Amino acid sequence: MSSGDSSTSRPARSWRPRTRQVRGGLERTGFSETSEALFLTSGYVYGSAAEAEHSFDGTLDRMVYSRFKNPTVAMFEQRLAEIEGAAACRATASGMAAVHAALMCQLKAGDRVVASRALFGSCQWIINELMPRFGIERVFVDGPDIGAWERALSKPTACVFIETPANPTLEIIDVRAVADLVHKAGARLVVDNVFATPILQSPLDLGADIVVYSATKHIDGQGRCLGGAVLGDLAFCQDVLGPYLRNTGPALSPFNAWVLLKGLETLDLRIERHCANAMKIARFLEGRPEVARVLYPGLESHPQHELAARQMRGWGSILALELKGGKAAAYRLLDNLELIDISNNLGDSKSLITHPWTTTHQRLSPDDKLAMGIGEGLVRLSVGLEDGDDLVEDLERALTA
Ligand SMILES: *Cc1c(COP(=O)(O)O)cnc(C)c1O
C-alpha cells in the first residue's frame, strides 16, 4: 500500500508467530490510529485523468476498485500470509468462494482432478457435480490409503484437492506423502486447512502448493461473519488466481475483513483453549457406555493418531462420536443438551453440535455417506471456549436423560 506509515515497515520476517498475529500487515494512515482502519469504500479517486490512465495500465500501483483491492482487505491478506508463512494471500467472501476460485482458476476442459472422498459437502459438490459440466474428469480416493493415491496419480493430473482432518470423520491424510505423488503426476496440491487452522498445521511446509480457508470458522471464531482465503506462491496468486478474482468478483467485504483481522489477533489463544476442552471431552466420551466410538486425532485409538502427531501441532477443536443407538440416540443427545447448541456451524466460541447424516451431508446418498464413514449414529461436536467442566456435565446429563 502506498499511504502506509513507515513506522510499521519493520520486516515481519524477524517477528515470532505470536507477534505476526497481532502486528502483521498493519498499515497506519496519517491519523496514526492504534487499531486497523476500516476502509468502507468501493472506489478511489484520481488527481488527474492521466493518473487514472496509469492506474489501469499498471504503471501506477494503487487502489482502483474494491473488487480488485481494498486497504482493509489487504491488511487481512498480509497478516494471514505472514501467519501461514505463505508468499501471498487473496481473501474471498466465503470459504466456498475460496475453494471454488482456487480450483476453477487453474482448470480447463479435459483436465483431470483427484480428490479425497471425505470432504465438506459443498467441496464435494464442486468436484463431483460442477466440474463434469465443464468437461473436467474427477476421481475420488480414500484419503488415508497411499496405494490408492499411487494408482490415481499414475496418470497426468492437473490438480489434487484434500481436506485433513476431514469433516466430519476426522480422517487424517499424509500431506507430505500425497504431495510427493502429486508433484510426480505434474499436478498442484490444494489443501483445505479449515479444521487444523494455521496454528496447528502448515500444509505448505509439508509440500502443498495452495492452502484454502473458510475464515468463517476459527479465524473469526465468534460466529459473526463469512470469509475465505487462498494462500500460495506469488506466481499463482498474482497471475492465475488474481485475474480470476478480479473479473469474477467474489471479493471479501472490507467490514468482514476488519472483523477477521481482529479475529487473527487472538487465534492461537483461542485454539489453545479449544484444544484443551476438546481433549477433555474426548477422554470423557471414550469412557461412556452409550458411545460406540469417539473420533478425535488426539486419542490413541484414532486410526491415524501417529500421523496426526507428526504433521500437526495440536489436535483441534472438533470431534465426532458414534452413538450405539443410531439416529434415535443421536437425536436424544442433541435434544437433551442445555448448554451446547444444535448448529451446523463450527469453529465458534460457543460449542455447537450437529447430526451430519440429516444436516451437512443430507444430500448425499446413504451409500456415499457410509463410504465416507458417516453413519446414522454419528454426531459432530465443535468444542467452544466455555469451561470444559460445564461442557462435560452437559453431555453427561444429556447422555443419561
Ligand atoms: C465451512 C467449511 C467450508 C466452507 O466455508 P464457508 O465459509 O461456509 O463458505 C469449506 N471447507 C470446510 C472444511 C469447512 O468446514
The ligand as a Tripos MOL2 file, in Angstrom:
@<TRIPOS>MOLECULE
LIG
   15    15     1     0     0
SMALL
NO_CHARGES

@<TRIPOS>ATOM
      1 C1        -17.1520  -24.3380    6.3720 C.3       1 LIG1
      2 C2        -16.1890  -25.0400    5.5170 C.ar      1 LIG1
      3 C3        -16.0060  -24.6600    4.1920 C.ar      1 LIG1
      4 C4        -16.8370  -23.5770    3.5290 C.3       1 LIG1
      5 O1        -16.6940  -22.3240    4.1200 O.3       1 LIG1
      6 P1        -17.8560  -21.1730    4.0980 P.3       1 LIG1
      7 O2        -17.1840  -20.0140    4.7550 O.co2     1 LIG1
      8 O3        -19.0160  -21.7340    4.8650 O.co2     1 LIG1
      9 O4        -18.2010  -20.9320    2.6860 O.co2     1 LIG1
     10 C5        -15.0770  -25.3630    3.4390 C.ar      1 LIG1
     11 N1        -14.3550  -26.3650    3.9730 N.ar      1 LIG1
     12 C6        -14.5180  -26.7660    5.2570 C.ar      1 LIG1
     13 C7        -13.6960  -27.8770    5.7860 C.3       1 LIG1
     14 C8        -15.4310  -26.1200    6.0750 C.ar      1 LIG1
     15 O5        -15.5830  -26.5120    7.3430 O.3       1 LIG1
@<TRIPOS>BOND
     1     1     2 1
     2     2     3 ar
     3     2    14 ar
     4     3     4 1
     5     3    10 ar
     6     4     5 1
     7     5     6 1
     8     6     7 2
     9     6     8 1
    10     6     9 1
    11    10    11 ar
    12    11    12 ar
    13    12    13 1
    14    12    14 ar
    15    14    15 1
@<TRIPOS>SUBSTRUCTURE
     1 LIG1         1 GROUP 0 **** ****
